[in-house]
Amino acid sequence: MGITVKGERNYLIIKIDGEVGEDDIENFKTQLDRNKNFFRRGKVLIKYSGESIPSSLLNRIITLLSDIEDVNIIGVFTENTMQNESSAIVIKRTLRSGQSISYNGDVVIVGDVNAGAEVVAEGDIIVLGALRGLAHAGAMGDRDATIYAMEFSPVQIRIADVIARSAGEVKNNPVPEIARIKDNGIIIESFPHGGIR
């Protein structure tokens, strides 16, 4: 039970089992403080034994990891996601250059995705901020997936197997936009308050 760290060949696994209390968080923080060199510039995969990791817990783990130099979160996975098709995570922070999030469900970012950051989701991606990095929705082939952002200025987006690159234009008055596949290409449309018609 609690939070354990295990080394694999090319990355570290942070495994979260069962109920996690404040003592578990403090023990994990102590472990990080004692082994900063072990985690520095490392790749980390977060695994949760359950259907949907609580967003408050995930945000605390990510915040603790982000205090270490160049830690790259390569994925957040839950063991029972297949039984919970509406699985989603909410990340309440800005992703800086070099950081990445990968999840087997929908991803909601409350913050920006800066240039050099990456978000990969098997479902939809919603950025309640500026999307300037790379976003890949429908990563396992879901062509109905969408990418939504309050400010849409990505370097590159992908939906399933379709790729689109930025035109490099600067938007003076950005409006919320949504990207989706239409006629085997990605279209980006302004997102009216009433939604897509």
Secondary structure as a PSIPRED ss2 file (coil, helix, strand):
# PSIPRED VFORMAT (PSIPRED V4.0)

   1 M C   1.000  0.000  0.000
   2 G E   0.000  0.000  1.000
   3 I E   0.000  0.000  1.000
   4 T E   0.000  0.000  1.000
   5 V E   0.000  0.000  1.000
   6 K E   0.000  0.000  1.000
   7 G E   0.000  0.000  1.000
   8 E C   1.000  0.000  0.000
   9 R C   1.000  0.000  0.000
  10 N C   1.000  0.000  0.000
  11 Y C   1.000  0.000  0.000
  12 L E   0.000  0.000  1.000
  13 I E   0.000  0.000  1.000
  14 I E   0.000  0.000  1.000
  15 K E   0.000  0.000  1.000
  16 I E   0.000  0.000  1.000
  17 D E   0.000  0.000  1.000
  18 G C   1.000  0.000  0.000
  19 E C   1.000  0.000  0.000
  20 V C   1.000  0.000  0.000
  21 G C   1.000  0.000  0.000
  22 E H   0.000  1.000  0.000
  23 D H   0.000  1.000  0.000
  24 D H   0.000  1.000  0.000
  25 I H   0.000  1.000  0.000
  26 E H   0.000  1.000  0.000
  27 N H   0.000  1.000  0.000
  28 F H   0.000  1.000  0.000
  29 K H   0.000  1.000  0.000
  30 T H   0.000  1.000  0.000
  31 Q H   0.000  1.000  0.000
  32 L H   0.000  1.000  0.000
  33 D H   0.000  1.000  0.000
  34 R H   0.000  1.000  0.000
  35 N C   1.000  0.000  0.000
  36 K H   0.000  1.000  0.000
  37 N H   0.000  1.000  0.000
  38 F H   0.000  1.000  0.000
  39 F H   0.000  1.000  0.000
  40 R C   1.000  0.000  0.000
  41 R C   1.000  0.000  0.000
  42 G C   1.000  0.000  0.000
  43 K E   0.000  0.000  1.000
  44 V E   0.000  0.000  1.000
  45 L E   0.000  0.000  1.000
  46 I E   0.000  0.000  1.000
  47 K E   0.000  0.000  1.000
  48 Y E   0.000  0.000  1.000
  49 S E   0.000  0.000  1.000
  50 G C   1.000  0.000  0.000
  51 E C   1.000  0.000  0.000
  52 S C   1.000  0.000  0.000
  53 I C   1.000  0.000  0.000
  54 P C   1.000  0.000  0.000
  55 S H   0.000  1.000  0.000
  56 S H   0.000  1.000  0.000
  57 L H   0.000  1.000  0.000
  58 L H   0.000  1.000  0.000
  59 N H   0.000  1.000  0.000
  60 R H   0.000  1.000  0.000
  61 I H   0.000  1.000  0.000
  62 I H   0.000  1.000  0.000
  63 T H   0.000  1.000  0.000
  64 L H   0.000  1.000  0.000
  65 L H   0.000  1.000  0.000
  66 S H   0.000  1.000  0.000
  67 D C   1.000  0.000  0.000
  68 I C   1.000  0.000  0.000
  69 E C   1.000  0.000  0.000
  70 D C   1.000  0.000  0.000
  71 V C   1.000  0.000  0.000
  72 N E   0.000  0.000  1.000
  73 I E   0.000  0.000  1.000
  74 I E   0.000  0.000  1.000
  75 G E   0.000  0.000  1.000
  76 V E   0.000  0.000  1.000
  77 F E   0.000  0.000  1.000
  78 T E   0.000  0.000  1.000
  79 E C   1.000  0.000  0.000
  80 N C   1.000  0.000  0.000
  81 T H   0.000  1.000  0.000
  82 M H   0.000  1.000  0.000
  83 Q H   0.000  1.000  0.000
  84 N C   1.000  0.000  0.000
  85 E C   1.000  0.000  0.000
  86 S C   1.000  0.000  0.000
  87 S C   1.000  0.000  0.000
  88 A E   0.000  0.000  1.000
  89 I E   0.000  0.000  1.000
  90 V E   0.000  0.000  1.000
  91 I E   0.000  0.000  1.000
  92 K C   1.000  0.000  0.000
  93 R C   1.000  0.000  0.000
  94 T C   1.000  0.000  0.000
  95 L E   0.000  0.000  1.000
  96 R C   1.000  0.000  0.000
  97 S C   1.000  0.000  0.000
  98 G C   1.000  0.000  0.000
  99 Q C   1.000  0.000  0.000
 100 S E   0.000  0.000  1.000
 101 I E   0.000  0.000  1.000
 102 S E   0.000  0.000  1.000
 103 Y E   0.000  0.000  1.000
 104 N C   1.000  0.000  0.000
 105 G C   1.000  0.000  0.000
 106 D E   0.000  0.000  1.000
 107 V E   0.000  0.000  1.000
 108 V E   0.000  0.000  1.000
 109 I E   0.000  0.000  1.000
 110 V C   1.000  0.000  0.000
 111 G C   1.000  0.000  0.000
 112 D C   1.000  0.000  0.000
 113 V E   0.000  0.000  1.000
 114 N C   1.000  0.000  0.000
 115 A C   1.000  0.000  0.000
 116 G C   1.000  0.000  0.000
 117 A C   1.000  0.000  0.000
 118 E E   0.000  0.000  1.000
 119 V E   0.000  0.000  1.000
 120 V E   0.000  0.000  1.000
 121 A E   0.000  0.000  1.000
 122 E C   1.000  0.000  0.000
 123 G C   1.000  0.000  0.000
 124 D C   1.000  0.000  0.000
 125 I E   0.000  0.000  1.000
 126 I E   0.000  0.000  1.000
 127 V E   0.000  0.000  1.000
 128 L E   0.000  0.000  1.000
 129 G E   0.000  0.000  1.000
 130 A E   0.000  0.000  1.000
 131 L E   0.000  0.000  1.000
 132 R C   1.000  0.000  0.000
 133 G C   1.000  0.000  0.000
 134 L E   0.000  0.000  1.000
 135 A E   0.000  0.000  1.000
 136 H E   0.000  0.000  1.000
 137 A E   0.000  0.000  1.000
 138 G C   1.000  0.000  0.000
 139 A C   1.000  0.000  0.000
 140 M C   1.000  0.000  0.000
 141 G C   1.000  0.000  0.000
 142 D C   1.000  0.000  0.000
 143 R C   1.000  0.000  0.000
 144 D C   1.000  0.000  0.000
 145 A C   1.000  0.000  0.000
 146 T C   1.000  0.000  0.000
 147 I E   0.000  0.000  1.000
 148 Y E   0.000  0.000  1.000
 149 A E   0.000  0.000  1.000
 150 M E   0.000  0.000  1.000
 151 E E   0.000  0.000  1.000
 152 F E   0.000  0.000  1.000
 153 S C   1.000  0.000  0.000
 154 P C   1.000  0.000  0.000
 155 V C   1.000  0.000  0.000
 156 Q E   0.000  0.000  1.000
 157 I E   0.000  0.000  1.000
 158 R E   0.000  0.000  1.000
 159 I E   0.000  0.000  1.000
 160 A C   1.000  0.000  0.000
 161 D C   1.000  0.000  0.000
 162 V E   0.000  0.000  1.000
 163 I E   0.000  0.000  1.000
 164 A E   0.000  0.000  1.000
 165 R E   0.000  0.000  1.000
 166 S C   1.000  0.000  0.000
 167 A C   1.000  0.000  0.000
 168 G C   1.000  0.000  0.000
 169 E C   1.000  0.000  0.000
 170 V C   1.000  0.000  0.000
 171 K C   1.000  0.000  0.000
 172 N C   1.000  0.000  0.000
 173 N C   1.000  0.000  0.000
 174 P C   1.000  0.000  0.000
 175 V C   1.000  0.000  0.000
 176 P C   1.000  0.000  0.000
 177 E E   0.000  0.000  1.000
 178 I E   0.000  0.000  1.000
 179 A E   0.000  0.000  1.000
 180 R E   0.000  0.000  1.000
 181 I E   0.000  0.000  1.000
 182 K E   0.000  0.000  1.000
 183 D C   1.000  0.000  0.000
 184 N C   1.000  0.000  0.000
 185 G E   0.000  0.000  1.000
 186 I E   0.000  0.000  1.000
 187 I E   0.000  0.000  1.000
 188 I E   0.000  0.000  1.000
 189 E E   0.000  0.000  1.000
 190 S E   0.000  0.000  1.000
 191 F C   1.000  0.000  0.000
 192 P C   1.000  0.000  0.000
 193 H C   1.000  0.000  0.000
 194 G C   1.000  0.000  0.000
 195 G C   1.000  0.000  0.000
 196 I C   1.000  0.000  0.000
 197 R C   1.000  0.000  0.000
